[in-house]
Amino acid sequence: MKLKFFIAVFLTLCTFFNQCTQEKKGNPKEDDSFNMPNYLKGYEAEYEENPRMANLKWFSEAKYGLFMHYGVYSQVGRGEWVMFREKIPVAEYRKLINTFDPSGFDADAITNLAIEAGMKYITFTTKHHDGFALWDTKQTEFKSTNSQSGRDLIKELADACHKKGKLCSKIYIVY
């Protein structure tokens, strides 16, 4: 179980660093079209010098963030490993998509709560071990946009984070 935890942390950091090291062209002081991530306001000089180091500095100073797990398993109420632990057959588990109702998922409320609590970033599991994707992907039919809600929860949260100046990183679990 420790190995799986470390893999999850590693993937989270890889996602974060991937976002951190995407090179942006231009000068933040002279170019209105400069596309520096909005959560790095106040780090313009560092970003101009070295985007990766600016992100690392921001992350080490941010210290406090929200890590969210959510998916089709949430309606069962026994954790994200319920299919594995209770040996639920895949065909039976996949039927949960028919009753998946994220009507209580409110990206604005989540980001407001994070801001009120002093959190600086949100990391959200986009696809968990059960294979259920929370966005509209072409890789699977087992996804939130094929549920009764038809919602792309990743886009909703990313848009809310962007609007409020919070980093929204995403974790995609592959095994």
N, C-alpha and C positions, 0 to 999 in steps of 0.2 A: 504494500500500500504506500510505503514511503517513496518508492520509485515512481509510482503514478503521480504522487503529489509533486515531486521534483520535475517530472515531465510537464505537468500542467504549468508550473511556475516558469519553466524554461520556455514553453510555447508562448506564454503571456509576455515574457520579456522579449522574445524574438519579434512578436507582433509590435510591441512598443518600439523596439530599436529599428524595426523596418520602417515604421512611420517617422522615426526620428532622423533616419539617415537618407530619406528621399531628398535629393538635392533640389534646391529652389534657386532659380536664376534671378538676378536683379539686386538692387540695393534698397533696403527697407526705408532709408531716409530720403531717397531721391525718386523712387519709382512707385507710383500708386498701384501698379499692377503686381507688385511683389507679393508673392503668395506664401508668407511665413504663417505657420499654424497660429491660430488666434490665442491659444493658451500660453504662447510664448511672449505675450506682450510684457515689456519690461526687460526682455532678454535680447533685444534687437542687435546690440553691439556684439554679444557673444555669438548670436546666430549668423551674423555677417561673417565673422571670423571662422567659425566652425559649427555648422548646424548640429552635428552629433554631440559635441561637447555642451552646446547650449541646452539640448534636450536632457542630457545626463545631469547637468547642474539643476535644471528645473525639476527633474524627477527626484533627485536627492533632497531638494528643498521642499517639495510638495508633501512628502511623507505620508499623507493620509488620503486614502481613496476608497472607493466602493468596488467590490468584486461581486458580480451578480451571476447566479446560476438560475436558469429558468428554461422551461421547455414542456413538452407534452407530459413528461413524468410528474410535473408539478401538480396535476390534477389528482394523482394517485396519493400524494402526500407521504411517500415513504422514501424520498431521496432519489437522486439522479441515477443510482445504480439498481433501482428496483427490478428492472427486467433481468439483470444478471443474478442478483442475490436471490430472487424468488423463482428463478428459472422459468420466466414467462416466455412461452414460445413467440418468436418474432412475428408470425402471422397474427397472433392474438394481440400482442403489444401494439402493432401498427394500427389496430382498430381505434386506438386512443385518439387518433387524428380526427375522428368523427365527432368526438365530444370535447376537443380542445377549444376552450373559449377564453381568450386573453382579454376579455372585456375589462378586467381589473388592472390591466397593464397600461399605465399612464406615464408616458415618457416625460411629460412636463412635471408631473408630481415627483417622479423619481429624481430628476435633475434638481428640482427645487429642494427636496429633502437633502440631497447630497450637498448642495450649496449652503443650506441652513446649518448643516452639521460641520461645515468647514472642510469638506472633502474637496480635493483638487482634481480628481480624475475618476472615471468610471471604466471598469473593465467588465465586459459582458460576454458570456459564453454564447457563441453564435450557433454552434452545433455540438451536442454532447455525445457521449459514448453510445447512446441509443440510436444515433444517426438522424435525429430530427433537427432539421435546419430552421432557424428563425428568420430566414430571409428568402427571397425569391431566387433560387438557384436552379440552374439547368441540370445539376448533377444528380438530383433525386426528386422523386415525387412526394417524399415524406418530409414536408415542409409546411411552415405556418401559412403560406399563401394558398395552400390547398386545403386548409382547414375551413370550418364554417365562417371564420372571421375574414379570411383572405388577406390578412395584414402582414406587412413586412416590418417586424418589430425591430430589427437591426437598424433599418433606415429611420424609423421613428425616433429611436434613442440617439442615433448619430446626429440627426437633424436638431434635436433638442439640445444636445451637448454643444454642437457648433453654435447654435443661436445664443447660448449662455456662456460661451467661452471656456468650456470644459473639454479636456481631452477625453475622447471616447475610444478606448482601444478595444479590440475584439480578440477573443480566443476561439480557435477552431480546433477541436480535438479530433485526431485522425484515427485512433485505434478503437 
